Amino acid sequence: MVSIGLIGVGGMGSTHFKMINDLGVKVTAVSDIDEVRLTEYSKLGIRTYKDYIKMLDDGGFDGVIIATPPSLHTEQAIYALRKGYYVFLEKPMASDLEGARQIYNEAKGKGRLMIGFTLRFHKLYIMVKDMLDSKLGKPVAMWHIALGTMPTTGWLKDKKVSGGILNEHGVHVLHQYYWYAGRVKEVYADAVTITSGITVEDNVTVFMKHEGGASSIFHLSWSGGHSWRKWGLTAEKGRVTVEGYVTGNYVVSDLNGNIIEKGDFEESIMHAYIDEIKHFIKCIENHERPIVNEEDGYHIQQIVDAAYKSALTHSKVIIS
């Protein structure tokens, strides 16, 4: 029976804990700097640690889930990989490209690192990818507009901790683009900060050119009021539009405008989180490499880094 150690039991970490328990997988140990949180887990008979290194050294589990702020990912992921564990690392891979590069170099060839790009396990996004592969052909252009509000979590607004909103929040969409259309070779971006008292951008627009020829555009905003979100794509043989993000009305049509499929997707995002963790557990059990791994994590970090460089220089950035 697979068992798990959990580093970070805040918002996302506590969600992982509940899902793992619901799947009947044992959580052997947890680590967090918050003693109040640790007390609650201790009451459940789980070993608790303020020092994640001590937890990893003591062991007694097969895989590690890391659900801490991005600035902590590099040292924690590398240590866990060196100890021989399977590692599920919440997105983004790191807070900057150098941190991601270090993780990539440690993980390469081991087949034990998974990055938490959840849309890869979301049934709506899987359906659209299957449509591309079976009916619509290669993407020609992809777009996503995400207008939200400023989060309350303090560290998300700190560039040194989160790496920025594109890095911490926008990478799900960047990974979807990579999954659908392949590697990105050119990036042009603009980023501005309207909200006072924060060190991250609260509006960012990124234009990308993929090696396979497709273009992608992504606009993400945390300022301006009410929330509104839509996405879609034009492919060689048709089009997809979605009125929402992970739920909402979708329409798939061919080049003549004939409707291939349409519907209203309302299933909770939790199904994707659960399938994601199921895949991680399966990889541990069968000694398999996760389908979302260090290659994905590092390339997405390259895109983020290129976007920030482009926004600073007001010029196109090439990813080699």
KAHU-V617959 format. One record per helix or strand of 3 or more residues. SS is the DSSP state (alpha for helix, beta for strand). FROM is the first residue (numbers start at 1). LEN is the number of residues. Records with the same first field share a line. If there is no record, write none. Layout:
# KAHU-V617959
SS->FROM-LEN / FROM-LEN
This chain:
# KAHU-V617959
beta->3-5 / 26-6 / 47-3 / 63-4 / 86-5 / 113-4 / 139-9 / 184-9 / 203-8 / 215-7 / 228-8 / 238-7 / 248-7 / 259-7
alpha->11-12 / 35-8 / 52-7 / 70-13 / 97-11 / 118-4 / 123-14 / 154-4 / 159-4 / 165-4 / 171-11 / 270-17 / 294-20
